[in-house]
Amino acid sequence: MSAPGGIARDSCPFCGERPRFRWWDYIPSRYGSSVDCNLCGATARVATQTNMMGVLSFLFVVVAVIFALMKPLGPKLTIPVALIAGLAVAMGVMRVFMRLDPPDQV
């Protein structure tokens, strides 16, 4: 479903107001998160495509950092650095590609 004319992708699908996102709304998850609109009080869901972009970017960055840093740093430092870098990149990608859907859409 595309947003009506003049409404941004990350706006409330009901009234067009931009909701306030919490930092954990940008963490990719299997089930998605719900966002409440400040103006109309409706609940919107983070789109499945947004979650998929976050998960894929997380996996790509973690694997890339592990391959790049495993030999020079060793596993004790490489794995935490890879997880932190992957989470940071995934949250940024989710912010860029954020889209909200009504809760009844799957």
N, C-alpha and C positions, 0 to 999 in steps of 0.2 A: 504494500500500500504506500503510495507516495503522499507526502504532506500536501495540504491545500496550498494554493498560491500565496506566497509571502510568508510562509511559516518555515523556519529553519528545521533541519533534520533533528537537532537536539532540543527542540522545543516540545512543549506538551502537545500531544496529538489532538487534544480536545479544545483547548483555548488559544494555543500559540505562544503562551508565556514560557520563558526559559526557567526551568526548575533549578533549584540549588542542588548540585551534586556533592555528595560526600566523597572522601578519598577512596573509600572501599567500593564505591560504585564503579571505579575504574579497574578493579582487580578482575581478571577474567575468571569466570566460574562456569560450571556445567549447567547450572540452573538459571543464571541471569539474576539481576537484581531489580527491585522495584524502586521507582522514584516518585515522590509525591509532588504535585504541582503546588506552588505557593498561592496562586491566584484562585483556581477553581477547586482545588483539593482532590482532583482525580489522581489515580495511580497509573503510571505508565511503566512499561517494562523495557529494559535495555534490549535492543534487537539481537536476534540470534547471530546475524552477520557481524555485529560489533564484537560479540563474545568470541566468535570464530577467529576474527582478525587478531584479537588479543592473545588467544591460545597459540595460534600459529606463530606469531611474532615471538612469544615467550620461548617456545620450543626451538625456533631457529637461532635466537640469540644465545640460549643456554648451550646448545650444541656447538655453535661457532666459538664461543668463549672457551669452552672446555678443550676443543681441538687446538685453539691458539695458545692457551696458557698452561696446558698440562705439563709439558716438558720443562719450561723454565721455572714454574712455581711449585709444582707437585700437587697432589690431590687434596691435601688438607686446606690449602688456600684457594685453589682453583674452583672447587665446587661451590663454596659460599659466594665467591665473587661472581660466578656464572649465574647463580640463582638471583642475586640482587640485581645484576645487570639485566637479566631477562625480565624480572618483574618491573623494573623501571621502564624499559622499552615497551613492554606490553601495556602498561598504564598510559604511556604517551600515545601509543597507536590507538588505544581505545578512545582517548580523548579526541584525537583527530577524526576518527571514523564513528563517533558517537551518533547513534540514531535511537529514537524512542518509538515504541509501538504501543498500541492499546493492549491492555492485559488479555483480551480475548483472542488475539492473534497468536498463532503458533509458529 
